[in-house]
Amino acid sequence: MTMDANSEQATEARARLTAERERLETTMQELVAGYRESGGISTLSGDAGADSTQADADIGLQQDIQHQLDEVDAAFARIDAGTYGIDEVTGEPIDPARLDAVPTARTNID
């Protein structure tokens, strides 16, 4: 089963994915701007260990956001390939409510 890349369903999926991409890019920009404004690793707390831990958390958050952006790109590719909304494990359609909640979903939830 495939989805027509020009269907109304594909258009709606692209709109959801575009909104998600914009949200993630804004979050990433805010994170990077905050990091730059603080001059990188902040030592305001007087606790270098805590400051290093915060920097590690920020880097982890950036990596997570990048992963989510990669998932958005992969979902766009599935739309173009006509496989968006198809469970990658079972080949069955993914529940539309799941795709509404998680537009990058690759599988159904059992």
C-alpha positions in Angstrom: 0.0 0.0 0.0 1.3 3.4 -0.9 0.3 7.0 -0.6 0.0 9.3 -3.6 2.6 12.1 -3.0 0.1 14.6 -4.4 -2.9 13.5 -2.3 -4.7 15.6 0.2 -3.3 13.3 2.9 0.2 14.0 1.7 -0.4 17.7 1.6 -1.7 17.6 5.2 1.3 15.5 6.3 3.7 18.0 4.6 2.0 20.9 6.5 2.4 19.1 9.9 6.0 18.2 9.1 6.8 21.8 8.0 5.3 23.1 11.3 7.4 20.6 13.2 10.5 21.5 11.4 10.0 25.2 12.1 9.4 24.5 15.8 12.5 22.4 16.0 14.6 25.0 14.1 13.4 27.8 16.4 14.3 25.7 19.5 17.7 25.0 18.1 18.3 28.6 17.3 17.3 29.7 20.8 19.5 27.1 22.4 22.5 28.1 20.3 21.8 31.8 20.9 21.6 31.2 24.6 24.9 29.3 24.6 26.6 32.1 22.6 25.2 34.8 24.9 26.6 33.0 27.9 30.0 32.8 26.3 29.9 29.1 26.1 30.4 27.2 29.3 29.2 29.5 32.1 31.1 29.7 35.3 28.6 32.0 37.0 27.6 29.4 39.5 31.2 29.1 40.8 30.9 25.3 40.3 32.8 24.3 37.2 31.5 20.7 37.5 27.9 21.9 37.5 28.6 24.3 34.6 30.2 21.4 32.6 27.2 19.2 33.3 24.9 22.0 32.0 27.1 22.3 28.8 26.9 18.5 28.3 23.1 18.7 28.7 22.9 21.5 26.2 25.0 19.5 23.7 22.7 16.5 24.3 19.7 18.6 23.6 21.2 19.9 20.4 21.9 16.3 19.3 18.3 15.3 20.1 16.9 18.2 18.2 19.1 17.4 15.2 17.9 13.8 15.4 14.3 15.0 15.3 15.1 17.2 12.3 16.6 14.2 10.6 13.4 12.3 11.3 11.3 15.1 9.7 13.5 14.9 6.6 13.1 11.1 6.5 9.3 11.6 6.8 9.4 14.0 3.8 11.3 11.4 1.9 8.7 8.8 2.7 6.0 11.1 1.4 7.9 11.5 -1.8 8.4 7.8 -2.0 4.7 7.1 -1.3 5.4 5.1 1.8 4.5 7.7 4.4 1.9 6.4 6.9 2.9 2.8 6.3 4.3 0.8 9.3 7.9 0.0 8.4 7.7 -3.3 10.3 4.3 -4.7 9.4 3.5 -2.9 6.2 0.1 -1.9 7.6 -1.2 1.7 7.6 -0.2 3.7 10.7 -3.2 4.9 12.7 -4.0 8.5 11.5 -4.3 9.7 15.1 -0.7 8.5 15.7 0.4 10.4 12.7 -1.4 13.5 13.9 0.4 13.3 17.2 3.7 12.1 15.9 4.0 13.1 12.2 7.4 11.4 11.9 6.1 8.0 13.2 7.5 5.0 11.3 5.5 2.4 13.1 2.2 1.8 14.9 2.1 1.4 18.7 1.0 -2.0 19.8 
